[in-house]
Amino acid sequence: MKLLFSLLLTLLFITQAQEDIIRAALQAQLDAPQLRSTLTQDIEGEASVTIIEYVAPNNFRMVMPDIEMIVMSGKTYQKEGDA
């Protein structure tokens, strides 16, 4: 993962100072006891929203159109559609 991230930053043609800021921000997210992130994408002209929630040490929830996935204490639960 670190190698992939380093290669990505190299391709972005950013300065070392900018890279340090990005790395610090990403590390702060990884170190946080909880995190909520919303990603909005344009897919074929329609907005698609994905919500990601994380609570340390091992609880994770991701909600996408038509799919919700929850990981709690090593167990995974998935809901598809409007069920």
C-alpha positions, 0 to 999 in steps of 0.5 A: 500500500505504501509503495502504491501511494508513493508511486501515485504521489510521484505521478502527481508531480507534487513537491516534497512539502505537498507530499508531506502534507498529504501523508500527514493528513492520510496518517491522521485519518488512519490514526483517528478512533473514528472516521466518516467519509462521503464520496460523490461520483458522477457515473454516466451522468448520475450522482452516486454517493458512497458513505464510509464509516470506521470505528476503531479497532475493527468496525466498518460500514460502507453504504453504496447505492443498493448495497450496505456492508457492515463489518463488526468484530470480524463478522461481515453483514451485507444488505442488497437492494431495499430489503 
